[in-house]
């Protein structure tokens, strides 16, 4: 039982250290003059736990049909995955897999 408690306390201390290091290394607005440290970390942590400003008011619904939506989002640029480029990559990978030598084989000395 004591080892469990030690592991839990150790993991909590480690998690706190990670939070502190992340807080110190965080880039902030130069307009705030408060230096990084434990006080700012506690203030930021407690403000994150509060529930204020978490619930954003939903915006007005937009009434549009699918044809108008897709017409508005047409892109003239080539697609993210080009079929010809993808087939070239697969062909090169297949060729490399056929010709790859397994050099790391170890033989027992005689």
N, CA, C and O of each residue as an XYZ file, in Angstrom:
440
protein
N       0.822     -1.194      0.000
C       0.000      0.000      0.000
C       0.863      1.253      0.000
O       0.517      2.244     -0.643
N       1.966      1.218      0.704
C       2.823      2.397      0.788
C       3.466      2.707     -0.558
O       3.688      3.871     -0.893
N       3.766      1.658     -1.335
C       4.359      1.919     -2.655
C       3.361      2.603     -3.579
O       3.738      3.453     -4.385
N       2.096      2.234     -3.464
C       1.070      2.887     -4.272
C       0.988      4.372     -3.943
O       0.925      5.206     -4.845
N       0.988      4.697     -2.683
C       0.917      6.096     -2.251
C       2.148      6.854     -2.729
O       2.041      7.998     -3.170
N       3.309      6.228     -2.645
C       4.540      6.875     -3.095
C       4.480      7.144     -4.600
O       4.860      8.221     -5.059
N       4.004      6.166     -5.359
C       3.907      6.365     -6.812
C       2.898      7.457     -7.159
O       3.151      8.263     -8.054
N       1.773      7.495     -6.474
C       0.771      8.533     -6.752
C       1.315      9.910     -6.410
O       1.161     10.850     -7.189
N       1.952     10.037     -5.251
C       2.525     11.333     -4.876
C       3.644     11.739     -5.833
O       3.755     12.907     -6.205
N       4.457     10.791     -6.222
C       5.526     11.092     -7.183
C       4.979     11.558     -8.522
O       5.509     12.494     -9.121
N       3.917     10.906     -8.995
C       3.336     11.319    -10.279
C       2.670     12.690    -10.173
O       2.709     13.466    -11.127
N       2.064     12.997     -9.034
C       1.465     14.324     -8.853
C       2.535     15.413     -8.806
O       2.351     16.492     -9.370
N       3.642     15.132     -8.139
C       4.746     16.102     -8.096
C       5.319     16.305     -9.489
O       5.617     17.431     -9.889
N       5.473     15.208    -10.229
C       5.995     15.318    -11.593
C       5.041     16.103    -12.491
O       5.484     16.924    -13.294
N       3.742     15.860    -12.363
C       2.770     16.617    -13.153
C       2.812     18.101    -12.799
O       2.716     18.952    -13.682
N       2.954     18.411    -11.529
C       3.083     19.818    -11.127
C       4.335     20.460    -11.685
O       4.317     21.623    -12.087
N       5.423     19.705    -11.709
C       6.662     20.241    -12.276
C       6.511     20.501    -13.771
O       7.031     21.490    -14.287
N       5.809     19.626    -14.459
C       5.575     19.836    -15.890
C       4.742     21.088    -16.114
O       5.032     21.873    -17.017
N       3.711     21.282    -15.301
C       2.907     22.497    -15.417
C       3.746     23.743    -15.159
O       3.613     24.733    -15.878
N       4.593     23.710    -14.163
C       5.423     24.875    -13.859
C       6.417     25.169    -14.974
O       6.606     26.328    -15.342
N       7.046     24.145    -15.508
C       7.996     24.369    -16.606
C       7.271     24.912    -17.831
O       7.779     25.811    -18.501
N       6.093     24.378    -18.130
C       5.324     24.883    -19.268
C       4.908     26.327    -19.051
O       4.883     27.113    -19.998
N       4.582     26.684    -17.821
C       4.182     28.051    -17.523
C       5.365     29.004    -17.655
O       5.205     30.118    -18.153
N       6.527     28.590    -17.226
C       7.704     29.460    -17.307
C       8.132     29.646    -18.756
O       8.568     30.732    -19.139
N       8.012     28.597    -19.564
C       8.475     28.671    -20.948
C       7.442     29.265    -21.889
O       7.738     29.493    -23.062
N       6.238     29.519    -21.398
C       5.171     30.053    -22.231
C       5.478     31.483    -22.635
O       5.964     32.279    -21.831
N       5.192     31.796    -23.882
C       5.366     33.174    -24.350
C       4.093     33.944    -24.067
O       2.991     33.478    -24.357
N       4.253     35.109    -23.506
C       3.112     35.941    -23.124
C       3.189     37.279    -23.828
O       4.194     37.624    -24.449
N       2.106     38.021    -23.714
C       2.074     39.396    -24.177
C       3.051     40.220    -23.365
O       3.067     40.097    -22.140
N       3.861     41.049    -23.982
C       4.755     41.878    -23.186
C       4.010     42.960    -22.405
O       4.602     43.641    -21.567
N       2.715     43.118    -22.677
C       1.952     44.150    -21.964
C       1.729     43.770    -20.499
O       1.558     44.652    -19.657
N       1.729     42.478    -20.184
C       1.580     42.078    -18.788
C       2.944     42.086    -18.137
O       3.888     41.472    -18.635
N       3.041     42.777    -17.031
C       4.335     42.941    -16.362
C       4.603     41.881    -15.308
O       5.655     41.894    -14.669
N       3.661     40.961    -15.118
C       3.839     39.951    -14.084
C       4.868     38.921    -14.547
O       4.701     38.334    -15.616
N       5.920     38.688    -13.777
C       6.952     37.739    -14.198
C       6.435     36.310    -14.091
O       5.536     36.029    -13.298
N       7.004     35.404    -14.892
C       6.573     34.017    -14.798
C       6.990     33.421    -13.462
O       8.016     33.795    -12.895
N       6.201     32.511    -12.980
C       6.522     31.871    -11.714
C       5.320     31.191    -11.114
O       4.297     31.003    -11.773
N       5.452     30.824     -9.858
C       4.415     30.061     -9.177
C       3.136     30.867     -8.995
O       2.040     30.326     -9.142
N       3.260     32.145     -8.677
C       2.073     32.978     -8.457
C       1.233     33.096     -9.733
O       0.010     32.963     -9.683
N       1.879     33.344    -10.868
C       1.135     33.453    -12.121
C       0.552     32.099    -12.523
O      -0.556     32.028    -13.056
N       1.300     31.027    -12.265
C       0.802     29.698    -12.574
C      -0.475     29.398    -11.800
O      -1.448     28.909    -12.374
N      -0.476     29.685    -10.512
C      -1.662     29.419     -9.690
C      -2.824     30.276    -10.164
O      -3.955     29.794    -10.228
N      -2.571     31.533    -10.497
C      -3.639     32.417    -10.984
C      -4.214     31.895    -12.298
O      -5.433     31.849    -12.465
N      -3.345     31.500    -13.235
C      -3.819     30.973    -14.509
C      -4.551     29.646    -14.335
O      -5.566     29.402    -14.988
N      -4.043     28.802    -13.465
C      -4.661     27.497    -13.243
C      -6.053     27.645    -12.649
O      -6.991     26.983    -13.092
N      -6.194     28.509    -11.647
C      -7.514     28.691    -11.034
C      -8.477     29.401    -11.975
O      -9.676     29.122    -11.947
N      -7.985     30.305    -12.800
C      -8.887     30.950    -13.753
C      -9.346     29.963    -14.816
O     -10.442     30.107    -15.359
N      -8.526     28.966    -15.120
C      -8.949     27.939    -16.064
C      -9.985     27.005    -15.480
O     -10.786     26.427    -16.214
N      -9.977     26.853    -14.170
C     -10.956     25.980    -13.530
C     -12.319     26.631    -13.370
O     -13.339     25.948    -13.279
N     -12.328     27.957    -13.337
C     -13.617     28.643    -13.222
C     -14.414     28.453    -14.499
O     -13.851     28.238    -15.573
N     -15.705     28.532    -14.373
C     -16.565     28.258    -15.517
C     -17.004     29.527    -16.255
O     -17.872     29.449    -17.124
N     -16.449     30.651    -15.946
C     -16.869     31.862    -16.635
C     -16.300     31.867    -18.057
O     -15.209     31.351    -18.299
N     -17.016     32.429    -18.951
C     -16.642     32.585    -20.351
C     -16.428     31.258    -21.071
O     -15.899     31.248    -22.182
N     -16.812     30.170    -20.486
C     -16.650     28.893    -21.181
C     -17.822     28.617    -22.109
O     -17.671     27.973    -23.147
N     -18.959     29.098    -21.733
C     -20.141     28.815    -22.533
C     -20.396     29.992    -23.463
O     -20.963     31.013    -23.072
N     -19.967     29.822    -24.681
C     -20.169     30.875    -25.669
C     -21.610     30.811    -26.176
O     -22.194     29.737    -26.323
N     -22.145     31.963    -26.431
C     -23.502     32.007    -26.954
C     -23.488     31.518    -28.396
O     -22.631     31.916    -29.185
N     -24.434     30.660    -28.734
C     -24.453     30.161    -30.114
C     -24.823     31.279    -31.072
O     -25.628     32.155    -30.754
N     -24.224     31.230    -32.239
C     -24.509     32.247    -33.243
C     -25.842     31.993    -33.920
O     -26.506     30.988    -33.667
N     -26.214     32.904    -34.769
C     -27.460     32.752    -35.513
C     -27.309     31.627    -36.526
O     -26.272     31.523    -37.181
N     -28.325     30.786    -36.664
C     -28.233     29.694    -37.643
C     -28.252     30.240    -39.062
O     -28.897     31.247    -39.352
N     -27.534     29.559    -39.929
C     -27.465     29.961    -41.324
C     -28.315     28.996    -42.128
O     -28.102     27.785    -42.083
N     -29.264     29.526    -42.853
C     -30.158     28.686    -43.635
C     -29.654     28.650    -45.068
O     -29.783     29.631    -45.800
N     -29.084     27.532    -45.466
C     -28.588     27.367    -46.827
C     -28.775     25.918    -47.233
O     -28.816     25.025    -46.388
N     -28.888     25.696    -48.515
C     -29.003     24.311    -48.969
C     -27.625     23.805    -49.406
O     -26.673     24.578    -49.513
N     -27.537     22.524    -49.651
C     -26.248     21.897    -49.940
C     -25.643     22.410    -51.246
O     -24.426     22.569    -51.334
N     -26.461     22.668    -52.251
C     -25.928     23.144    -53.535
C     -25.229     24.486    -53.371
O     -24.140     24.689    -53.907
N     -25.845     25.398    -52.636
C     -25.221     26.700    -52.400
C     -23.946     26.556    -51.570
O     -22.961     27.252    -51.817
N     -23.965     25.667    -50.600
C     -22.792     25.459    -49.761
C     -21.621     24.949    -50.584
O     -20.517     25.483    -50.482
N     -21.844     23.925    -51.399
C     -20.754     23.375    -52.204
C     -20.314     24.340    -53.297
O     -19.138     24.362    -53.659
N     -21.235     25.134    -53.825
C     -20.861     26.119    -54.839
C     -19.975     27.201    -54.232
O     -19.095     27.732    -54.911
N     -20.192     27.529    -52.984
C     -19.400     28.573    -52.333
C     -18.023     28.067    -51.925
O     -17.110     28.867    -51.723
N     -17.860     26.771    -51.804
C     -16.580     26.236    -51.323
C     -15.778     25.537    -52.417
O     -14.908     24.723    -52.107
N     -16.045     25.830    -53.672
C     -15.296     25.224    -54.775
C     -13.886     25.802    -54.789
O     -13.692     27.012    -54.677
N     -12.904     24.909    -54.928
C     -11.508     25.340    -55.015
C     -10.992     25.081    -56.410
O     -11.263     24.039    -57.006
N     -10.245     26.042    -56.925
C      -9.679     25.868    -58.255
C      -8.287     25.246    -58.192
O      -7.748     24.828    -59.217
N      -7.709     25.181    -57.011
C      -6.370     24.606    -56.851
C      -6.465     23.081    -56.939
O      -7.538     22.506    -56.752
N      -5.336     22.436    -57.225
C      -5.365     20.971    -57.257
C      -5.670     20.402    -55.886
O      -5.456     21.061    -54.868
N      -6.163     19.200    -55.863
C      -6.562     18.562    -54.619
C      -5.371     18.290    -53.721
O      -4.219     18.339    -54.152
N      -5.666     18.008    -52.495
C      -4.623     17.733    -51.512
C      -3.846     16.482    -51.884
O      -2.622     16.457    -51.760
N      -4.529     15.458    -52.331
C      -3.879     14.222    -52.753
C      -4.137     14.064    -54.235
O      -5.277     13.881    -54.662
N      -3.073     14.135    -55.017
C      -3.159     13.953    -56.448
C      -2.997     12.464    -56.746
O      -2.050     11.839    -56.267
N      -3.900     11.895    -57.524
C      -3.884     10.451    -57.777
C      -2.618     10.033    -58.515
O      -2.061      8.973    -58.230
N      -2.159     10.843    -59.450
C      -0.950     10.496    -60.207
C       0.288     10.536    -59.311
O       1.145      9.656    -59.389
N       0.375     11.541    -58.476
C       1.505     11.636    -57.557
C       1.497     10.479    -56.557
O       2.547      9.926    -56.229
N       0.331     10.126    -56.087
C       0.211      9.020    -55.150
C       0.612      7.700    -55.803
O       1.275      6.876    -55.173
N       0.216      7.491    -57.061
C       0.595      6.251    -57.745
C       2.096      6.195    -57.991
O       2.684      5.115    -57.948
N       2.733      7.347    -58.250
C       4.191      7.366    -58.417
C       4.890      6.990    -57.116
O       5.853      6.224    -57.136
N       4.429      7.506    -56.007
C       5.026      7.194    -54.703
C       4.864      5.712    -54.386
O       5.803      5.074    -53.910
N       3.684      5.163    -54.645
C       3.461      3.742    -54.396
C       4.324      2.871    -55.295
O       4.825      1.835    -54.860
N       4.501      3.281    -56.547
C       5.353      2.520    -57.460
C       6.805      2.526    -56.985
O       7.463      1.486    -57.006
N       7.310      3.683    -56.559
C       8.687      3.752    -56.048
C       8.841      2.920    -54.780
O       9.865      2.261    -54.596
N       7.843      2.942    -53.906
C       7.916      2.155    -52.675
C       7.918      0.665    -52.999
O       8.629     -0.105    -52.355
N       7.138      0.254    -53.981
C       7.107     -1.149    -54.375
C       8.453     -1.580    -54.953
O       8.945     -2.668    -54.652
N       9.043     -0.726    -55.781
C      10.356     -1.038    -56.355
C      11.416     -1.123    -55.260
O      12.260     -2.019    -55.293
N      11.387     -0.232    -54.317
C      12.375     -0.235    -53.241
C      12.195     -1.463    -52.351
O      13.178     -2.037    -51.882
N      10.955     -1.866    -52.119
C      10.710     -3.049    -51.294
C      11.208     -4.315    -51.981
O      11.633     -5.256    -51.310
N      11.161     -4.350    -53.294
C      11.644     -5.525    -54.025
C      13.165     -5.610    -54.030
O      13.726     -6.706    -54.042
N      13.835     -4.458    -54.020
C      15.290     -4.467    -54.183
C      16.053     -4.259    -52.884
O      17.284     -4.276    -52.898
N      15.380     -4.066    -51.782
C      16.067     -3.800    -50.529
C      16.747     -5.062    -50.030
O      16.141     -6.132    -49.980
N      18.007     -4.926    -49.665
C      18.762     -6.035    -49.102
C      18.727     -5.931    -47.595
O      18.811     -4.832    -47.047
N      18.607     -7.024    -46.936
C      18.627     -7.049    -45.486
C      20.059     -7.278    -45.037
O      20.520     -8.417    -44.975
N      20.752     -6.214    -44.728
C      22.164     -6.256    -44.428
C      22.412     -6.663    -42.982
O      23.498     -7.156    -42.677
N      21.477     -6.482    -42.102
C      21.690     -6.685    -40.673
C      21.633     -8.126    -40.218
O      21.484     -8.362    -39.019
N      21.743     -9.098    -41.093
C      21.682    -10.511    -40.696
C      22.993    -10.909    -40.047
O      24.063    -10.616    -40.580
N      22.925    -11.566    -38.914
C      24.103    -11.977    -38.174
C      24.283    -13.478    -38.343
O      23.357    -14.261    -38.134
N      25.512    -13.866    -38.731
C      25.824    -15.293    -38.884
C      26.758    -15.728    -37.764
O      27.606    -14.963    -37.303
N      26.584    -16.956    -37.346
C      27.429    -17.525    -36.286
C      28.817    -17.854    -36.860
O      28.926    -18.541    -37.876
N      29.865    -17.361    -36.206
C      31.201    -17.652    -36.750
C      31.521    -19.139    -36.640
O      31.105    -19.810    -35.696
N      32.270    -19.641    -37.623
C      32.603    -21.075    -37.638
C      33.974    -21.347    -37.120
O      34.397    -22.502    -37.071
